[in-house]
């Protein structure tokens, strides 16, 4: 095998940014699998340049101009950026490959712009691509292992790629780690629900924690597990065996069913400073929240008491909600969330709009079959800037009225002040305040309000949302052009459009059941668990 010049790009940001919150947090959103791919490529004897793009770098300048192969890891919101980047490097003679959640969710579309589109990626699959390293055009090759890899390079092996990224973070610096892959729960809308739960090697975990203490005085670790602590005693036992209690600060996404009071006491003892439980709905998912068949206000009271208990042990709690689920109807679900926030002032609310990401979940077949999926450009599919599923029980205008009302309630000055007062450590206090007054709080109020006005005044927007046309409103194309900056001129013709029924069409042509293509970066931080909501 010839020695290759390889670039690996982790697209944390979808374009240049000057936002203060992005400056503080984007470097902490680095994905693990791009680091793994970089490590594996180096182990195969190739020259590797790894770039975590946070929106502040000159991305093109940081990658080798004479690269033979460029890997890109991307969420769907960065797909247009990835497509433009691929076109640029193809023009220079490079072969390009895409991995990450977008490769899993929309492989048919991605294959039009990349030579390789990765599903599950182990070292054997990667080695085959490195050996081939050839253009595949006009349609790229879909490549995938049969399952998630059984083992991944740990922090020690990835450190040369982790450390430069941490230097970009001005204050909080989170080292990404994994104790498991997949999830035991079956939330119908979730990308991880179809991935079998798999614990990773605890000896690697212990070695990584010990290694970190040789590199930093008080490391901060962000667990990227879709649901941390499923095998609670084994995982915490490994942490306790590896490092002294409190020597490392941890943040993790975990279900309320795991966060019992005895477990919370043990998490506190071992330095867990942030937890991100998923509440999701007041009507469904009782197994995940340990509320069984409880619904409505009864569930609000139960969950609020539970989250307040968590806050007595852990200083930072983000409560995750999904708005617009099919179980929602009328004003009640939004009012219940307001009551939860009133009862639980210390929890930071993270709202996601119900969205369909291609092959991510079998539920999307039903949504596409019912013609409820809108062809928004991927650029807006970040769970907030566009909801690409027509609500089952709401007119669009009514739905956004409710979303605006809830967001204003959650990020009013009164709520910000109560959250500040209910938080007992300086870093969580100021992080909550920064999130509230930046793009996540005030910024979303402004965005939703502008969109709601356009539903009344812009005929193009109104026709698109009503599904009278699939022609993209000018305002969305202009936003992509603005956000991509210099990369806009490299965006291929037609790349703002995609077949929003591709999963259904493929399913019906094959006559087979759902078979989502897994991802190169299934271990990448889910957005709701990365302090972004």
C-alpha positions as CSV (number, residue, x, y, z in Angstrom):
1,X,0.0,0.0,0.0
2,X,1.4,3.4,-1.0
3,X,1.9,6.0,1.7
4,X,-1.0,8.5,1.5
5,X,-1.4,12.2,2.5
6,X,-4.6,12.2,4.4
7,X,-6.8,15.0,5.8
8,X,-9.4,14.3,8.4
9,X,-12.0,17.0,9.2
10,X,-14.4,17.0,12.1
11,X,-17.1,19.5,11.2
12,X,-18.3,20.8,14.6
13,X,-19.4,24.1,12.9
14,X,-21.3,24.4,9.6
15,X,-19.5,27.6,8.7
16,X,-17.6,30.6,10.0
17,X,-18.9,32.1,13.2
18,X,-18.2,34.9,15.7
19,X,-20.6,33.9,18.3
20,X,-19.4,34.1,21.9
21,X,-21.0,30.8,22.9
22,X,-19.3,29.1,19.9
23,X,-16.0,30.5,21.0
24,X,-16.4,29.0,24.5
25,X,-18.0,25.7,23.6
26,X,-17.4,24.5,20.0
27,X,-14.0,22.9,20.6
28,X,-15.7,20.8,23.3
29,X,-18.1,19.3,20.7
30,X,-15.3,17.4,19.0
31,X,-16.4,13.9,17.8
32,X,-14.5,10.8,18.7
33,X,-14.7,8.8,15.5
34,X,-12.7,11.3,13.4
35,X,-10.0,11.0,16.0
36,X,-10.2,7.2,15.8
37,X,-9.9,7.3,11.9
38,X,-6.9,9.6,12.2
39,X,-5.3,7.2,14.7
40,X,-6.0,4.2,12.5
41,X,-4.7,5.9,9.4
42,X,-1.5,6.8,11.1
43,X,-1.1,3.2,12.4
44,X,-1.4,2.1,8.8
45,X,1.7,4.2,8.0
46,X,0.1,7.3,6.4
47,X,0.6,11.0,7.0
48,X,-2.4,12.5,8.7
49,X,-3.5,16.1,9.2
50,X,-6.5,16.3,11.6
51,X,-8.6,19.4,11.9
52,X,-11.5,20.0,14.2
53,X,-13.4,22.8,12.5
54,X,-15.0,25.0,15.2
55,X,-15.9,27.9,12.8
56,X,-12.9,30.0,13.7
57,X,-10.3,28.3,11.5
58,X,-9.4,28.8,7.9
59,X,-10.4,25.3,7.1
60,X,-9.0,25.1,3.6
61,X,-5.6,26.5,4.6
62,X,-5.3,24.0,7.5
63,X,-5.6,20.9,5.2
64,X,-2.8,19.8,2.9
65,X,-3.3,21.2,-0.6
66,X,-1.9,18.0,-2.1
67,X,-4.0,15.5,0.0
68,X,-4.6,12.1,-1.6
69,X,-7.6,11.4,0.6
70,X,-9.9,13.6,2.7
71,X,-12.2,12.2,5.3
72,X,-15.1,14.4,6.6
73,X,-17.2,13.6,9.6
74,X,-20.4,15.6,9.8
75,X,-23.9,15.9,11.3
76,X,-26.6,16.7,8.7
77,X,-26.6,20.4,9.6
78,X,-23.0,20.5,8.2
79,X,-23.8,18.5,5.1
80,X,-23.8,21.4,2.7
81,X,-20.4,22.5,4.1
82,X,-19.2,18.9,3.7
83,X,-20.4,18.7,0.1
84,X,-18.6,22.0,-0.8
85,X,-15.4,20.8,0.9
86,X,-15.5,17.6,-1.0
87,X,-16.0,19.5,-4.3
88,X,-13.0,21.7,-3.5
89,X,-10.6,18.9,-2.7
90,X,-11.8,16.8,-5.6
91,X,-10.9,19.7,-7.8
92,X,-7.4,19.4,-6.4
93,X,-7.2,15.7,-7.3
94,X,-8.1,14.2,-3.9
95,X,-10.4,11.3,-3.2
96,X,-13.1,12.1,-0.6
97,X,-15.0,10.1,2.1
98,X,-17.9,11.0,4.4
99,X,-18.7,9.5,7.7
100,X,-20.7,10.6,10.7
101,X,-24.5,10.9,11.4
102,X,-25.2,12.4,7.9
103,X,-23.6,9.4,6.2
104,X,-25.8,7.1,8.2
105,X,-29.0,9.1,7.7
106,X,-28.7,10.2,4.1
107,X,-26.3,7.8,2.3
108,X,-28.1,8.0,-1.1
109,X,-27.6,11.8,-1.2
110,X,-24.1,11.8,0.2
111,X,-23.0,9.3,-2.5
112,X,-23.5,12.0,-5.1
113,X,-20.8,14.1,-3.6
114,X,-18.3,11.7,-2.0
115,X,-16.2,8.8,-3.4
116,X,-16.9,6.8,-0.2
117,X,-19.8,7.0,2.3
118,X,-19.1,5.0,5.5
119,X,-21.5,3.1,7.7
120,X,-20.3,1.2,10.7
121,X,-16.5,1.6,10.5
122,X,-13.9,-0.8,11.8
123,X,-10.3,-1.0,11.0
124,X,-10.8,-3.6,8.3
125,X,-13.3,-1.5,6.4
126,X,-11.0,1.5,6.7
127,X,-8.0,-0.5,5.5
128,X,-9.9,-1.6,2.4
129,X,-10.7,2.0,1.5
130,X,-7.1,3.1,2.1
131,X,-5.9,0.3,-0.2
132,X,-8.4,1.3,-3.0
133,X,-8.3,5.1,-2.6
134,X,-9.8,5.6,-6.0
135,X,-12.4,8.0,-7.4
136,X,-15.9,6.6,-7.6
137,X,-18.0,8.9,-9.6
138,X,-20.7,9.9,-10.3
139,X,-21.9,7.6,-7.5
140,X,-19.7,7.0,-4.5
141,X,-19.3,3.6,-2.8
142,X,-21.3,2.8,0.3
143,X,-19.0,0.8,2.7
144,X,-19.9,-0.6,6.1
145,X,-18.8,-3.2,8.6
146,X,-21.4,-5.7,9.9
147,X,-21.5,-4.0,13.3
148,X,-19.9,-1.4,15.6
149,X,-16.2,-2.0,16.3
150,X,-15.6,-4.1,19.4
151,X,-12.8,-1.8,20.5
152,X,-11.7,1.8,19.8
153,X,-8.4,3.7,20.3
154,X,-8.5,5.3,23.8
155,X,-7.5,8.8,24.9
156,X,-3.8,7.8,25.1
157,X,-3.8,6.8,21.4
158,X,-5.9,9.8,20.4
159,X,-4.1,12.4,22.5
160,X,-2.1,14.0,19.6
161,X,-5.5,14.8,18.0
162,X,-7.3,15.7,21.2
163,X,-4.7,18.2,22.6
164,X,-4.7,20.7,19.7
165,X,-8.5,20.8,19.8
166,X,-8.5,21.5,23.6
167,X,-6.1,24.4,23.0
168,X,-8.9,26.1,21.1
169,X,-11.2,26.1,24.1
170,X,-10.6,29.3,26.2
171,X,-12.0,28.0,29.5
172,X,-13.9,24.8,29.9
173,X,-11.9,21.9,28.1
174,X,-13.8,18.6,27.8
175,X,-11.9,15.4,26.8
176,X,-14.2,13.1,24.8
177,X,-14.5,9.5,26.1
178,X,-16.7,6.5,25.6
179,X,-17.7,3.7,27.9
180,X,-20.3,2.2,25.6
181,X,-22.0,2.3,22.2
182,X,-25.6,2.1,21.3
183,X,-28.6,2.3,23.7
184,X,-31.0,-0.2,25.4
185,X,-34.0,2.1,24.9
186,X,-36.2,2.2,21.8
187,X,-37.3,5.8,21.4
188,X,-38.9,5.8,18.0
189,X,-37.3,9.1,16.8
190,X,-33.7,8.4,18.0
191,X,-30.7,7.5,15.9
192,X,-29.2,5.3,18.6
193,X,-32.4,3.2,19.2
194,X,-31.5,0.8,16.4
195,X,-27.9,0.3,17.5
196,X,-27.5,-2.6,20.0
197,X,-26.0,-1.6,23.4
198,X,-22.4,-2.6,23.7
199,X,-20.0,-1.9,26.6
200,X,-16.4,-1.1,25.7
201,X,-13.2,-2.4,27.4
202,X,-13.0,-1.2,30.9
203,X,-9.3,-1.7,31.0
204,X,-8.9,0.9,28.2
205,X,-11.2,3.2,30.2
206,X,-9.1,2.9,33.3
207,X,-5.8,3.4,31.4
208,X,-7.3,6.6,29.8
209,X,-8.3,8.1,33.1
210,X,-4.8,7.4,34.6
211,X,-3.2,8.9,31.5
212,X,-5.3,12.0,31.7
213,X,-4.0,12.7,35.2
214,X,-0.5,12.9,33.8
215,X,-1.6,15.5,31.2
216,X,-3.8,17.8,33.2
217,X,-4.1,18.9,36.8
218,X,-7.9,18.5,37.0
219,X,-9.2,17.0,33.7
220,X,-12.8,17.4,32.5
221,X,-14.3,14.4,30.7
222,X,-17.4,14.5,28.6
223,X,-18.8,11.0,28.2
224,X,-20.2,10.6,24.6
225,X,-22.3,7.5,25.4
226,X,-25.9,7.8,24.2
227,X,-26.9,6.6,27.7
228,X,-24.1,6.6,30.3
229,X,-24.1,4.2,33.2
230,X,-26.3,1.4,31.8
231,X,-24.0,-1.0,33.5
232,X,-23.6,1.3,36.4
233,X,-21.7,-0.7,39.0
234,X,-19.2,-2.0,36.5
235,X,-18.5,1.5,35.0
236,X,-18.3,3.4,38.3
237,X,-16.2,0.6,39.7
238,X,-13.7,1.0,36.9
239,X,-13.6,4.8,37.5
240,X,-13.1,4.3,41.2
241,X,-10.3,1.8,40.7
242,X,-8.5,4.0,38.2
243,X,-8.4,7.4,39.8
244,X,-8.9,9.0,43.2
245,X,-12.5,10.3,43.9
246,X,-12.9,13.9,42.6
247,X,-9.6,14.0,40.7
248,X,-11.5,14.2,37.4
249,X,-14.7,16.1,36.6
250,X,-17.3,14.3,34.5
251,X,-20.3,15.2,32.4
252,X,-22.7,12.6,31.0
253,X,-26.0,12.0,29.3
254,X,-28.0,9.5,31.3
255,X,-31.6,8.5,31.7
256,X,-33.6,9.3,34.8
257,X,-34.2,5.6,35.4
258,X,-30.5,5.2,36.1
259,X,-30.2,8.3,38.3
260,X,-31.5,6.9,41.5
261,X,-30.4,8.6,44.8
262,X,-27.8,5.9,45.7
263,X,-26.3,6.2,42.2
264,X,-26.3,10.0,42.5
265,X,-24.4,9.8,45.7
266,X,-21.8,7.7,44.0
267,X,-21.6,10.0,41.0
268,X,-21.1,13.0,43.3
269,X,-18.3,11.3,45.2
270,X,-16.6,10.5,41.9
271,X,-16.7,14.0,40.5
272,X,-19.7,14.1,38.2
273,X,-20.4,17.8,37.7
274,X,-23.0,17.7,34.9
275,X,-25.8,15.3,33.9
276,X,-28.1,15.6,30.9
277,X,-31.2,13.4,31.4
278,X,-33.8,13.0,28.7
279,X,-37.4,13.8,29.7
280,X,-38.5,14.1,26.1
281,X,-42.3,13.9,26.6
282,X,-45.0,14.2,29.2
283,X,-47.0,11.5,27.6
284,X,-44.6,8.8,26.4
285,X,-41.2,7.2,27.2
286,X,-42.0,6.4,30.8
287,X,-39.5,3.6,30.9
288,X,-36.6,6.0,30.2
289,X,-37.8,8.5,32.8
290,X,-38.8,5.8,35.4
291,X,-42.3,7.2,35.5
292,X,-44.1,4.1,34.0
293,X,-47.6,5.0,32.9
294,X,-47.7,8.4,34.6
295,X,-48.8,11.2,32.2
296,X,-49.4,14.9,32.2
297,X,-49.2,16.9,35.4
298,X,-48.7,13.8,37.5
299,X,-45.5,13.1,35.5
300,X,-44.4,16.7,35.8
301,X,-44.5,16.6,39.5
302,X,-42.7,13.2,39.7
303,X,-40.0,14.3,37.2
304,X,-39.5,17.7,38.8
305,X,-39.0,16.1,42.2
306,X,-36.5,13.7,40.7
307,X,-34.5,16.5,38.9
308,X,-34.4,18.6,42.0
309,X,-33.0,15.6,43.8
310,X,-30.3,15.3,41.1
311,X,-29.5,19.0,41.5
312,X,-28.7,18.4,45.2
313,X,-25.9,16.1,44.1
314,X,-24.8,17.5,40.8
315,X,-24.4,21.3,40.1
316,X,-25.3,21.3,36.4
317,X,-28.4,19.6,35.0
318,X,-29.7,19.9,31.4
319,X,-33.2,18.6,30.9
320,X,-33.8,17.5,27.3
321,X,-37.3,17.8,25.6
322,X,-38.6,17.0,22.2
323,X,-41.3,19.4,21.0
324,X,-44.0,18.5,18.5
325,X,-44.1,14.7,19.0
326,X,-47.3,13.0,17.7
327,X,-48.5,12.4,21.3
328,X,-48.6,16.2,21.8
329,X,-51.9,18.0,21.2
330,X,-53.1,21.5,22.0
331,X,-51.5,23.9,24.6
332,X,-51.1,21.4,27.4
333,X,-47.7,19.9,26.6
334,X,-46.1,23.4,26.4
335,X,-47.9,24.5,29.6
336,X,-46.7,21.4,31.4
337,X,-43.1,22.1,30.4
338,X,-43.5,25.7,31.8
339,X,-44.8,24.2,35.1
340,X,-41.8,21.9,35.2
341,X,-39.4,24.8,34.7
342,X,-41.2,26.8,37.5
343,X,-40.9,23.8,39.8
344,X,-37.3,23.1,38.8
345,X,-35.5,26.4,38.4
346,X,-32.0,25.0,38.5
347,X,-32.4,22.8,35.4
348,X,-31.4,24.2,32.0
349,X,-34.0,23.3,29.4
350,X,-32.8,22.0,26.0
351,X,-35.6,22.0,23.4
352,X,-35.4,20.0,20.2
353,X,-38.0,20.1,17.5
354,X,-39.3,16.7,16.3
355,X,-37.3,16.0,13.1
356,X,-36.8,13.1,10.7
357,X,-33.2,12.3,9.7
358,X,-33.6,10.0,6.8
359,X,-32.6,6.4,7.7
360,X,-31.9,7.3,11.4
361,X,-35.1,5.6,12.7
362,X,-37.7,3.2,11.2
363,X,-40.4,5.7,12.3
364,X,-39.2,7.9,9.4
365,X,-40.6,5.4,6.9
366,X,-44.1,6.1,8.4
367,X,-43.6,9.8,8.2
368,X,-42.4,9.7,4.6
369,X,-45.2,7.4,3.6
370,X,-47.7,9.9,5.2
371,X,-46.0,12.7,3.2
372,X,-45.3,14.6,6.4
373,X,-41.6,15.2,5.7
374,X,-40.5,18.6,4.2
375,X,-37.4,18.9,1.9
376,X,-35.6,21.4,4.0
377,X,-31.9,21.7,3.1
378,X,-29.8,19.7,5.5
379,X,-28.1,23.0,6.7
380,X,-31.2,23.7,8.8
381,X,-31.6,20.2,10.3
382,X,-30.1,21.0,13.7
383,X,-33.3,20.2,15.7
384,X,-34.0,23.9,16.0
385,X,-33.7,26.0,12.9
386,X,-36.2,23.9,11.0
387,X,-38.7,21.2,11.9
388,X,-39.0,19.0,8.8
389,X,-42.0,17.0,10.0
390,X,-45.4,18.5,9.6
391,X,-47.0,18.3,13.1
392,X,-49.8,15.8,13.5
393,X,-52.0,17.9,15.7
394,X,-51.1,21.5,15.0
395,X,-51.2,24.1,12.2
396,X,-47.7,25.5,11.7
397,X,-48.7,29.0,13.0
398,X,-50.2,27.5,16.1
399,X,-47.2,25.3,16.7
400,X,-44.7,28.1,16.5
401,X,-46.9,30.3,18.7
402,X,-46.6,27.6,21.4
403,X,-42.8,27.2,20.8
404,X,-42.3,30.9,21.1
405,X,-44.3,31.1,24.3
406,X,-42.4,28.3,25.9
407,X,-39.0,29.6,24.8
408,X,-39.8,33.1,26.1
409,X,-40.9,31.6,29.4
410,X,-37.7,29.5,29.6
411,X,-35.4,32.3,28.8
412,X,-37.1,35.3,30.4
413,X,-35.0,37.5,32.7
414,X,-36.9,36.1,35.6
415,X,-36.1,32.5,34.6
416,X,-32.5,33.3,34.0
417,X,-32.2,35.0,37.4
418,X,-33.9,32.0,39.2
419,X,-31.7,29.6,37.4
420,X,-28.6,31.6,38.4
421,X,-29.7,31.7,42.0
422,X,-30.6,28.0,42.1
423,X,-27.1,27.0,40.8
424,X,-24.4,26.8,43.5
425,X,-21.2,26.8,41.4
426,X,-19.6,29.7,39.4
427,X,-18.9,27.8,36.1
428,X,-22.4,26.3,35.8
429,X,-24.0,29.6,36.7
430,X,-22.2,31.6,34.0
431,X,-22.6,28.8,31.5
432,X,-26.3,28.8,32.0
433,X,-26.4,32.6,31.7
434,X,-24.3,32.6,28.5
435,X,-26.5,29.9,26.9
436,X,-29.6,31.8,27.7
437,X,-28.6,35.2,26.3
438,X,-26.8,33.8,23.2
439,X,-28.0,31.9,20.1
440,X,-29.5,29.2,22.2
441,X,-31.9,31.3,24.2
442,X,-32.5,34.8,23.0
443,X,-31.3,33.8,19.5
444,X,-34.0,31.1,19.2
445,X,-36.7,33.4,20.4
446,X,-35.6,35.8,17.6
447,X,-35.4,33.1,15.0
448,X,-38.8,31.6,15.9
449,X,-40.5,35.0,15.9
450,X,-39.0,35.9,12.5
451,X,-40.2,32.5,11.1
452,X,-43.7,33.0,12.6
453,X,-43.9,36.4,10.9
454,X,-42.8,34.9,7.5
455,X,-45.6,32.3,7.7
456,X,-47.9,35.3,7.5
457,X,-46.1,37.6,5.1
458,X,-43.9,35.5,2.8
459,X,-45.9,33.6,0.2
460,X,-42.8,31.4,-0.7
461,X,-42.4,30.3,3.0
462,X,-46.1,29.7,3.4
463,X,-46.3,27.6,0.2
464,X,-43.3,25.5,1.2
465,X,-44.6,24.8,4.7
466,X,-48.0,23.9,3.4
467,X,-46.4,21.5,1.0
468,X,-48.0,23.2,-2.0
469,X,-44.5,23.3,-3.5
470,X,-41.0,21.9,-2.9
471,X,-39.4,25.0,-4.4
472,X,-37.0,26.3,-1.7
473,X,-37.9,29.9,-0.5
474,X,-35.2,32.4,-1.3
475,X,-34.7,33.3,2.3
476,X,-33.3,29.8,3.0
477,X,-30.9,29.7,0.0
478,X,-29.6,33.2,1.1
479,X,-29.0,31.9,4.6
480,X,-26.9,28.9,3.4
481,X,-24.9,31.3,1.2
482,X,-24.2,33.6,4.1
483,X,-23.3,30.8,6.5
484,X,-21.0,28.9,4.2
485,X,-18.9,32.0,3.5
486,X,-16.0,31.3,1.1
487,X,-17.1,27.6,0.6
488,X,-20.4,28.7,-1.0
489,X,-18.8,28.9,-4.4
490,X,-17.8,25.3,-4.2
491,X,-21.3,24.0,-3.3
492,X,-22.2,21.7,-6.2
493,X,-25.2,22.6,-8.3
494,X,-28.4,21.0,-6.9
495,X,-26.8,20.4,-3.5
496,X,-29.5,22.4,-1.7
497,X,-32.0,19.8,-2.8
498,X,-32.4,16.2,-1.8
499,X,-35.0,13.4,-2.2
500,X,-36.8,13.7,1.2
501,X,-38.4,10.3,0.5
502,X,-35.2,8.5,-0.4
503,X,-35.4,6.1,2.6
504,X,-39.0,5.1,1.6
505,X,-38.2,4.8,-2.1
506,X,-35.2,2.6,-1.4
507,X,-37.3,0.5,1.1
508,X,-40.1,0.0,-1.4
509,X,-37.8,-0.8,-4.3
510,X,-36.0,-3.5,-2.3
511,X,-39.1,-4.9,-0.7
512,X,-37.1,-5.4,2.5
513,X,-37.7,-4.2,6.0
514,X,-36.0,-1.1,7.5
515,X,-32.2,-1.5,7.4
516,X,-30.6,1.8,8.4
517,X,-27.0,2.3,7.3
518,X,-25.0,2.7,10.5
519,X,-22.5,5.6,10.8
520,X,-18.8,6.2,10.9
521,X,-19.3,8.5,13.9
522,X,-22.2,6.9,15.7
523,X,-20.1,7.6,18.7
524,X,-20.1,11.3,18.0
525,X,-21.7,13.6,20.6
526,X,-25.5,13.7,20.1
527,X,-26.4,17.4,19.9
528,X,-28.6,17.3,22.9
529,X,-25.8,15.9,25.0
530,X,-23.2,18.4,24.0
531,X,-24.5,21.4,26.0
532,X,-26.2,22.8,22.9
533,X,-29.7,21.6,23.3
